[in-house]
Amino acid sequence: MIDGVALTYEHRSPTGVFALISPWNMPLYLLTWKIAPCLAFGCTAVAKPSEFTSMSAFLLCEIFRLAEIPPGVINIVFGDGATTGSRLVQSPLVKGVSFTGSTATGIKIRRDTADQIYKHISLELGGKNPTLVFDDVDLDKAVQTAATAAFENQGEICLCGSRIYVQSRIYDAFVASLKAYVEENYRCGDRTGAVASLQHYHKIVSYLALAKEENATFITGSVPPLGPSNGYWIEPVVLTDVSKSSRIMQEEIFGPVVTIARFETEEECVQLANDSAYGLAAILLTKDGARMRRVGEQLDAGLVWVNCWQPTFRHANDASPPVR
């Protein structure tokens, strides 16, 4: 108080050291996405890239050196999550954690830091995102959008549309067109690359084996061999006749696998879309402006794309936090 007048003054200061843990699916992009705002707010960083994609982070260090960033401002450590990552997030010297990766690891980070109540935690985890196709769409454009959302980067993106729901009137035509489009445009070695590791290859194959066991219909693709002989290649797989309760429908596969089911009404569409433990994103395809707002507001998703999927990667950062 000065001369009887109360003065409120807010002083902002850096939080301190942040642990930045990035995944293997977009190693350089997601690592720099964390480092830039950390430095902008005056904090220092200890970054740990995925042990499967360490070289890009190693080369990034040379860029930091050329940029004359002072020693100690950005520190990069290499190692696996169970040892290096775990010790990093639990360190009392680390004031905040930014993690992008699997839901299981995110849960573990929450548990490991539960007794450090002042530590800032940001977790960007998985998704099982629905693509909703109404019968007023331009069929060719809808097929292209749905295929891109499902299979770009081999489906190894948390924002991929891995569950497609199509209104009954155009269901058969959509499935036939999607089959033709995927087989023409997403051949292995062309637009579709190998998956990231043998460990991840085996995970995806296990889901496809389950699909076969549960009598799902393979519209494209098949169950690949357990022992790949020439790289970790998996053809894009489109599945129908998958139960709503199946693990294939409910769990994030994080690979080139998408399911298709039909719906009749808006109400059923919303119910199917929200039948998931996840709430990251959704893709809504319709020409009806009123429906865009009406359905979009009912979806349990932090981000809803309308008639597109991730037009630029910057838009992914505009999303609200996941609903769940």
For each residue, the residues with C-beta under 8 A, 3 or more apart:
1: 4 5 6 7
2: 5 7
3:
4: 1
5: 1 2
6: 1
7: 1 2
8:
9:
10:
11:
12:
13: 42
14: 41 42 43 44
15: 18 41 43 95 96 120
16: 43 44 94 95 96
17: 43 44 45 46 93 94 95 96
18: 15 38 43 44 45 46 94 95 96 97 98 120
19: 45 46 47 48 88 89 91 94 96 97 98 99
20: 31 34 35 38 45 46 47 48 98
21: 47 48 81 85 88 89 97 98 99 100 101
22: 27 30 31 34 47 48 49 50 57 100 101
23: 26 27 30 50 100 101
24: 27 50 52 53 196 197
25: 30 153 156 157 196 254
26: 23 29 30 153 157
27: 22 23 24 30 31 49 50 53 56 57
28: 31 32 56 57 60
29: 26 32 33 313
30: 22 23 25 26 27 33 34 100
31: 20 22 27 28 34 35 47 49 56 57 60
32: 28 29 35 36 60
33: 29 30 36 37 317
34: 20 22 30 31 37 38 45 47 98 100
35: 20 31 32 38 39 45 47 74
36: 32 33 39 40
37: 33 34 40 41
38: 18 20 34 35 41 43 44 45 98
39: 35 36 42 43 45 73 74
40: 36 37
41: 14 15 37 38
42: 13 14 39
43: 14 15 16 17 18 38 39 95 96
44: 14 16 17 18 38 72 73 74 75
45: 17 18 19 20 34 35 38 39 73 74 75
46: 17 18 19 20 75 76 77 88 94
47: 19 20 21 22 31 34 35 57 74 75 76 77
48: 19 20 21 22 76 77 78 79 84 85 88
49: 22 27 31 53 54 56 57 76 78
50: 22 23 24 27 53 54 101
51: 54 78 79 80 81
52: 24 196 197
53: 24 27 49 50 56 57 196
54: 49 50 51 57 58 78
55: 58 59
56: 27 28 31 49 53 59 60
57: 22 27 28 31 47 49 53 54 60 61 76 78
58: 54 55 61 76 78
59: 55 56 62 63
60: 28 31 32 56 57 63 64 76
61: 57 58 64 65 76
62: 59 65 66
63: 59 60 66 67
64: 60 61 67 69 74
65: 61 62 68 69
66: 62 63
67: 63 64
68: 65
69: 64 65 73 74
70: 73
71:
72: 44 75
73: 39 44 45 69 70
74: 35 39 44 45 47 64 69
75: 44 45 46 47 72
76: 46 47 48 49 57 58 60 61
77: 46 47 48 84 88
78: 48 49 51 54 57 58 84
79: 48 51 83 84 85
80: 51 83 84 85
81: 21 51 84 85 86 101 105
82: 85 86
83: 79 80 86 87
84: 48 77 78 79 80 81 87 88
85: 21 48 79 80 81 82 88 89 105
86: 81 82 83 89 90 108 112
87: 83 84 90 91
88: 19 21 46 48 77 84 85 91 94
89: 19 21 85 86 94 97 99 109 112 113
90: 86 87 112 113 116
91: 19 87 88 94
92: 116
93: 17
94: 16 17 18 19 46 88 89 91 97 119
95: 15 16 17 18 43 118 119 120
96: 15 16 17 18 19 43 119 120 121 122
97: 18 19 21 89 94 109 113 119 120 121 122
98: 18 19 20 21 34 38 122
99: 19 21 89 105 106 109 121 122 123 124
100: 21 22 23 30 34 124 125 158
101: 21 22 23 50 81 105 106 124 125
102: 105 106 125 126
103: 106 107 125 126 252
104: 107 108
105: 81 85 99 101 102 108 109
106: 99 101 102 103 109 110 123 125
107: 103 104 110 111
108: 86 104 105 111 112
109: 89 97 99 105 106 112 113 121 123
110: 106 107 113 114 121 123
111: 107 108 114
112: 86 89 90 108 109
113: 89 90 97 109 110 116 119 121
114: 110 111 117
115:
116: 90 92 113 119
117: 114
118: 95
119: 94 95 96 97 113 116
120: 15 18 95 96 97
121: 96 97 99 109 110 113
122: 96 97 98 99
123: 99 106 109 110
124: 99 100 101 158
125: 100 101 102 103 106 158 280 322
126: 102 103 158 252 254 278 280
127: 158 159 160 162 252 278 280 281 322
128: 162 163 250 251 252 276 277 278 280
129: 149 159 160 161 162 163 278 280 281 282 283 301
130: 161 163 164 165 272 273 276 282 283 299
131: 145 146 149 150 161 163 164 165 282 283 285 309
132: 165 269 273 282 283 284 285 286 295
133: 137 142 146 164 165 166 167 170 174 285
134: 137 167 269 285 286 287 288 291
135: 167 168 169 170
136: 286 287 288
137: 133 134 141 142 170 285 286 287
138: 141 142 287
139: 142 143 170 173 174 177
140: 143 144 177
141: 137 138 144 145 307
142: 133 137 138 139 145 146 174 285
143: 139 140 146 147 174 177 178 181
144: 140 141 147 148 181
145: 131 141 142 148 149 283 285 307 308 309
146: 131 133 142 143 149 150 161 164 178 258 283 285
147: 143 144 150 151 178 181 182 185 186
148: 144 145 151 152 309
149: 129 131 145 146 152 160 161 283 309 310
150: 131 146 147 155 160 161 162 164 236 256 258
151: 147 148 154 155 160 182 186 191 192 236 256 258
152: 148 149 155 157 160
153: 25 26 156 157 160 193
154: 151 192 193 194 195 234 255 256
155: 150 151 152 160 162 236 253 254 255 256 257 258
156: 25 153 160 195 196 200 254 255
157: 25 26 152 153 160
158: 100 124 125 126 127 252 254 280
159: 127 129 280 281 303 309 310 316
160: 127 129 149 150 151 152 153 155 156 157
161: 129 130 131 146 149 150 164 258 281 282 283 309
162: 127 128 129 150 155 252 253 257 258 259
163: 128 129 130 131 249 258 259 261 273 276
164: 130 131 133 146 150 161 178 258 259 260 261
165: 130 131 132 133 260 261 262 263 269 272 273
166: 133 170 171 174 175 260 261 262 263
167: 133 134 135 170 171 262 263 264 269
168: 135 171 262 263 264
169: 135
170: 133 135 137 139 166 167 173 174
171: 166 167 168 174 175 262
172: 175 176
173: 139 170 176 177
174: 133 139 142 143 166 170 171 177 178 260
175: 166 171 172 178 179 219 238 240 260
176: 172 173 179 180
177: 139 140 143 173 174 180 181
178: 143 146 147 164 174 175 181 182 219 238 260
179: 175 176 182 183 219 220 238
180: 176 177 183 184
181: 143 144 147 177 178 184 185
182: 147 151 178 179 185 186 220 236 238
183: 179 180 186 187 220
184: 180 181 187
185: 147 181 182 190 191
186: 147 151 182 183 190 191 192 236 256
187: 183 184 190 191 192
188: 192 193 194 233 234 235
189: 192 193 233
190: 185 186 187
191: 151 185 186 187
192: 151 154 186 187 188 189 235 236 256
193: 153 154 188 189
194: 154 188 231 232 233 234
195: 154 156 200 201 204 232 233 234 255 256
196: 24 25 52 53 156 200 232
197: 24 52 200 201 232
198: 201 202 228 232
199: 202 203
200: 156 195 196 197 203 204 232 254 255
201: 195 197 198 204 205 224 228 232 234
202: 198 199 205 206 226
203: 199 200 206 207 253 254 255
204: 195 200 201 207 208 234 253 254 255 256 257
205: 201 202 208 209 223 224 226 234
206: 202 203 209 210
207: 203 204 210 211 247 248 251 253 255 257
208: 204 205 211 212 221 222 223 224 234 237 257
209: 205 206 212 213 223
210: 206 207 213 214 246 247 248
211: 207 208 214 216 218 223 237 239 242 246 248
212: 208 209 215 216 218 223
213: 209 210
214: 210 211 242 243 246 248
215: 212 241
216: 211 212 239 240 241 242 246 248 259
217: 239 240 241
218: 211 212 221 222 237 238 239
219: 175 178 179 238 239 240 260
220: 179 182 183 235 236 237 238
221: 208 218 234 235 236 237 238 256 257
222: 208 218 235 237
223: 205 208 209 211 212
224: 201 205 208 228 233 234 235
225: 228 229
226: 202 205
227:
228: 198 201 224 225 231 232 233
229: 225
230: 233
231: 194 228
232: 194 195 196 197 198 200 201 228
233: 188 189 194 195 224 228 230
234: 154 188 194 195 201 204 205 208 221 224 237 255 256
235: 188 192 220 221 222 224 256
236: 150 151 155 182 186 192 220 221 256 257 258
237: 208 211 218 220 221 222 234 256 257 258
238: 175 178 179 182 218 219 220 221 258 259 260
239: 211 216 217 218 219 242 248 257 258 259 260
240: 175 216 217 219 259 260 261
241: 215 216 217
242: 211 214 216 239 246 248 249 259 261
243: 214 246 249
244: 249 261 272 275
245: 249 250
246: 210 211 214 216 242 243 249 250
247: 207 210 250 251
248: 207 210 211 214 216 239 242 251 253 257 259
249: 163 242 243 244 245 246 259
250: 128 245 246 247 276 277
251: 128 207 247 248
252: 103 126 127 128 158 162 278
253: 155 162 203 204 207 248 257
254: 25 126 155 156 158 200 203 204
255: 154 155 156 195 200 203 204 207 234
256: 150 151 154 155 186 192 195 204 221 234 235 236 237
257: 155 162 204 207 208 221 236 237 239 248 253
258: 146 150 151 155 161 162 163 164 236 237 238 239
259: 162 163 164 216 238 239 240 242 248 249
260: 164 165 166 174 175 178 219 238 239 240
261: 163 164 165 166 240 242 244 272
262: 165 166 167 168 171
263: 165 166 167 168 268 269 272
264: 167 168 268
265: 268 269
266: 269 270 291 294 295
267: 270 271
268: 263 264 265 271 272
269: 132 134 165 167 263 265 266 272 273 295
270: 266 267 273 274 295 298 299
271: 267 268 274 275
272: 130 165 244 261 263 268 269 275
273: 130 132 163 165 269 270 276 282 299 300 301
274: 270 271 298 299 300
275: 244 271 272
276: 128 130 163 250 273 279 300
277: 128 250 324
278: 126 127 128 129 252 322 324
279: 276 300 301 302 322 323 324
280: 125 126 127 128 129 158 159 301 302 303 319 322
281: 127 129 159 161 301 302 303 304 305 319
282: 129 130 131 132 161 273 296 299 301 303 304 305
283: 129 130 131 132 145 146 149 161 304 305 308 309
284: 132 292 295 296 299 304 305 306 307
285: 131 132 133 134 137 142 145 146 306 307
286: 132 134 136 137 291 292 295 306 307
287: 134 136 137 138 307
288: 134 136 291 292
289: 292 293
290: 293 294
291: 134 266 286 288 294 295
292: 284 286 288 289 295 296 306
293: 289 290 296 297
294: 266 290 291 297 298
295: 132 266 269 270 284 286 291 292 298 299
296: 282 284 292 293 299 304 306
297: 293 294
298: 270 274 294 295
299: 130 270 273 274 282 284 295 296 304
300: 273 274 276 279 323 324
301: 129 273 279 280 281 282 304 322 323
302: 279 280 281 319 320 321 322 323
303: 159 280 281 282 315 316 318 319 320
304: 281 282 283 284 296 299 301
305: 281 282 283 284 308 309 310 311 315
306: 284 285 286 292 296
307: 141 145 284 285 286 287
308: 145 283 305 311
309: 131 145 148 149 159 161 283 305
310: 149 159 305 313 315 316
311: 305 308 315
312: 315
313: 29 310 316 317
314: 317 318
315: 303 305 310 311 312 318 319
316: 159 303 310 313 319
317: 33 313 314
318: 303 314 315
319: 280 281 302 303 315 316
320: 302 303
321: 302
322: 125 127 278 279 280 301 302
323: 279 300 301 302
324: 277 278 279 300
